[in-house]
């Protein structure tokens, strides 16, 4: 069966096989990249939610009037407790 194949036929078959393998590899890589993109976008969304949850501002002490970070429960200068509200 293979005795009558010419060099041209062998090269055509080899080219077809190489193209087929390349196509399969590209499809696998594209699927892998899509899953990585979805995973990365999920991580970005989660990190944005975490950043918004950790945002703190500046408040003024009702006792001494100094500024301090709103994440603190007491004024660092006079130790007056911050009112919850």
N, C-alpha and C positions, 0 to 999 in steps of 0.2 A: 504494500500500500504506500509506504513512504519512499519507495525507490524512485518513483517518477516525479518527485517534487524537485523543482529547480531552486536555485539560490533565491530568486525573486519570491517564490512561494514561502521559503523558510523565513526570509526577512519580513514578509507580510504577517506571518503567524507570530513571530517574535514581537513585532510592533504592536499587534493586537493584544498580546498577553501583557506587555509593559503598560499599555494604555489602560487596560482593565485593572491592573494592580494599582496604578496611580489614581484611578477614579475611586476605587474602594478606600484608599488611604485618605483622599481628600474628603470623602463623605464622612468618614470616622472623625477626622479632625474638626470638621464643621460642626458635627453634633456635639463633640466635646467642648468646643468653644462656646456654643450656644448655652450649654449647661453651666459653663463657668460664668457667662455673662449674667444668666438668671441668678446664680448664686451670689455673684458680686453685687447685683442690684438689690438683692434682699439684704445683704450685709450693710450696704449704704443706707437703705431705708431704716434699718434697725439702729445704726449709729446716729442717724439724724434724730430719731426719737429719743435716744439716750442723751444726746446733746441738749435737746429741748428740756428734758427732765432735770438736767443738772444746771440749768441756767440760774444764776443768782444775780441779785442786784445790790444796790447800796441803800441802806436805811439810815435814819438819823436816830440817835438815842434820845428818848424822851426826858432823861434825867440830866445829861451833860451836853447834849446837842451835837456830839461828834458823830462822824460818819463811820459805818462799819458794814461788812459784808452781810447780806441778808441770810446767808446760810448759817450764821452764828446765832445761838440762842440768847446770848448775853453780850452786852457792850464790853469790848476789851479794855476800855479806859476806866469805867466806874463799876463794872460788873453788874449793872442793872439788868434784870431779866427783860427780854423782849416780849411785848404783848402779842399773843396769838390772835390772828384775826384775818 
